[in-house]
Amino acid sequence: MIEKLLKKSEYKSLEILSKEALEGLFHGKHKSILHGFSSEFKEFKSYEQGENPRNIDWKLFGKTDKLYTKTYQDETNIKVYFILDISSSMYFPIDSNEKINKAVQIVATLSTILQKQKDSFGVIFMSDDLTFESKLGHSLAHLKYIYQALENLIAENSIKKKTGFPDLIKDRIESLGAKKKIYFISDLMFSEVENSTFIQSMLEIKALKNEVEILYMVDPSEIKSPNSYSNYMNIEDKETDEILSIHIDQFNETLQKMHELKFENLISKLTQKGIKTHLLSVEQPLINLVKQII
């Protein structure tokens, strides 16, 4: 299923996608792509007989006439959770499900990168309840397990569930633990009360020394309606199934106001608190979206 999904983009398979991400985007870079596994110089110490002479700093020997070795320390591998909002609005537009499709592709790509870096990762799917949660892992078998979970998610095509994302996150703060990198992937279709709950939850999660980033999935038609020959259009509420008829100009004005309010009441407040939000417009190629994140 993911392979079929990726064929719609500029890639033919997840394997090719991963290689392009690792070799194309990051060609020549030696540091970990997502700040994970690497070794850093710690200090010099006097050479002792029996130690590996390869670690001797011969340039320093030339200056001091004394033998010193370099010692290194491994950075702690990062642990990453991808928490994906799978409420009904994420399956918009109906004909393409482009928001959820691109979200799945992004999670699959970043998981592939993390597995290559020997960093642990896991996924959690939420709507109005917790539908799936994996353990953290870094093996190839674990990566394939994550692929399968994502494939199962796409196979559902549409989920008739209301958004309960902010309340569920609030209940999961303690179980997420500390000192992790956590990506929240959502279209942020929340009520005013849910906005407040979401912001507070993000701050509490950050206070536990977690690094928090929001991947804000947006379809262009949610900001401005595509060109239409009719002055009116019918809109289906994905979460109530109600059909609404509205003039196109009024509709576009409403969309713009909603978008501005979301920035004012949610995204700008998150930014002010040091929580990064990536606005990801789903009509862009996957490779461009990944570049924005990392």
Secondary structure, 3 states (H helix, E strand, C coil): CHHHHHHCCCCCCHHHHHHHHHHHHCCCCCCCCCCCCCEEEEEEEECCCCCCHHHECHHHHHHHCCCEEEEEEECCCCEEEEEEECCHHHHCCCCCCHHHHHHHHHHHHHHHHHHHCCCEEEEEEECCCEEEECCCECCHHHHHHHHHHHHHHHHCCCCCCCCCHHHHHHHHHHHHCCCCEEEEEECCCCCHHHHHHHHHHHHHHHHCCCEEEEEEEECHHHCCCCCCCCCEEEEECCCCCCEEEEEHHHHHHHHHHHHHHHHHHHHHHHHHCCCEEEEEECCCCHHHHHHHHC
